[in-house]
Each structure stands twice: as C-alpha cells, then as structure tokens.
Amino acid sequence: MSTDFASRLIRLRGDKNLTQQELGDAVGISHSQISRYEAGQAMPRKTVLRKLAEALGVSVEEFQKTDEENSLISVGLITPEGEVDRFDVAKESIDRLREIAESEGISMDLAFTSLLEWYMSNQDGENISFEEAIAKMRKQLRDSWGKDI
C-alpha cells in the first residue's frame, strides 16, 4: 500500500490536532479505518478521500502529490569561518522564494538573505516587512560591494 498517503494523512491529521477518532467522526468512518489508512494497510475510496480532504482543510491533490513534488532541497550557507552549514528546505518553499525573487527583480541570493534578515529581525521584535528586509539587504550589499546581487 501507499506509505506516501499514510505519511501525509498522519501529518495532516497532526497539523489539525485531531485524534483518529475525531477525524473518523468528521468523515463518517471508524477510528480503526483511519488507523489502517495511517498504517498503510488500506487506501480510501474516492468518496472517503474527498471527505478526508474536506475534514483536514486541504485539496484531494494534497494526498496525490509525488515524492518529487514534496522533496527537500539541500541549501548550504558559508559561515564566517568558511565552512558550509547545510540544511534541507522544502522544494515548494524554494519555488515560492524563486517566484518572489522574479517578481521583485532580485537574485535568489538576495531573496534568501532577505528572508533570513526578515525572520531574524522579527524574532528580535523589529517587526519589519519582507520588502523592508529586501531594501535593507540591498543597501548593505551596495555599501559593501558597490552593487546588488
């Protein structure tokens, strides 16, 4: 059976903070059937799949994505010491960042750096917009290198 479907169902149910019983009640099936879906022992019929998607607030397509569509991309940051610090980012997030970079007319480097600046500034209580973070990074790059990247 499909472990991809099972994994997605477990994640989506967890995101909604629902028990198997609560999801089963919302869909009109038993909690033991939800358990079988999550164990990869059974697959729902189309009518149940639609009800699951509705109860979880997602489209049916969310359950049908391929591994490639849900894959992670390894990103590396060069530390001040010259070492590479690697971490994984969802391909979907990278694609969204690429869309933002294209719409803003900036490089992926600047978009990613601006995203980090925006996040860290908001963590520090500055409450700046993403556009302000882009402008701040552009200014720092112009001051340091004499150009945007």
N, C-alpha and C positions, 0 to 999 in steps of 0.2 A: 504494500500500500504506500501511499504518498506521505513520506515523513516531512516534506516541504509544507504540505497542507497542515499536518498536525502541528508543526512548529509555529506556523502563522496563527493557527487557532489559539494555541496556548498563549502566544504573545499578545494577540488582540484581546483575548478574554482578560488577561492580566492588566492590560492598559486600561480597561474599563472597570477593573477591580470587581469582577463578577466571579462568583463561585460557579462550579459546573452545574449545580442545582439551579441557581438564578438564571444562567444562560439557557438551560434546558426549559425552564418555565417560560421564559420570554419567547422561545422558539416553538414550544409545544411538543417537546420530546423529553425523554428521561435523562437524568444526570448520567446514568450508566452509558447511554448512547453517546453523550458528549465525551465521556471518558474513553470510549472506543475510538472516536474520531481523533482525540488527542494522543492516543497510543499508536495511531497509525494502523489500527485493526479494521477500520471501516471508513468509507467515504460517503458523505451525504448525497442524497438525490438533489436535483436542481432546485426543487421547491424548498427543501430544507436549507440549501446553500443560500438562497435568496433571503430566507428568514434569519439565518445566522448573520449575514452581512448587514441586514437592517438592524438587528439587535445590537450589533457591535459598531454601528455607525460608519461602515465602510462600504465600498462598492464590491460587487461579486468579483471583479477583476483583481482586487487586492489578494484574493485567495489563489488566483491563477497566474500570478507573476512567476517568471522563471528565476532560477538561481542567478543567472546573468544580470537580470534586472535588479535584483536585490543585493548584488555583490558589493564587496568593500574594495576601496582603492587605498593602497598604501601611500601615505604622504610623508615626506621627510623634511624636517626643519634642521638647518645647520645652526648649531649652538655657537655662542661666542668662542668656545674652545675649539671650534672646527669639527666637532663630532656631529653625526647625523642622528637626530631624535625622530624615530619613525612611529607613526600611529595610523590606524585604519579609519577611514571616513566612508560613509555610505555613498555609493555611486550616485544615488539620487540627490544627495546634498551637494556633491561636486558639480553635477549637471545644473542644479539651481544656481550655484555660485557662478558658473560659467555664463548662464543667462543674464545674471545681474551685471557681470563684467562687460558683456557685449552691449547691454542696454546703456550702461554708463560710459562706454567707450574707454575702458581701462583694461589693463593686463590682469591675468589670473593672479600673478604675484601681488599686485596692488589690492585686488579684491580680497584675497586670502589674508594679507597683512591687515587690511582694514577691518575685516571680520574679527580677527583676534584683538585688535585695538578696541573695537566697539564692545566686544564681550568683556574685556578686562576693565575698561572704563566704567561700564555699567556695574560690574562687580564691586568697583571702588566707590560707587554711589554718584558718579558723574552724570548718569542718565543722558547720554548723547545719542543722536540718531546715527544710523549706519552711514547716511550721506555726510554727516559731520565727521565721522571717523575716516571716510574716504578723503575728504578735504584735508584733514589733519595729516594723514599719511602722505598725501601729495605734497603738502608744504614741507614736511620733514625730508622727503626724497629730493625735492628741488633744492632745499638748503644744503643737504649733504652731498648730492651727486650732480646737482645742476640740471636734473631732468626727471620726468615721470618715468615709471616703468610700466 
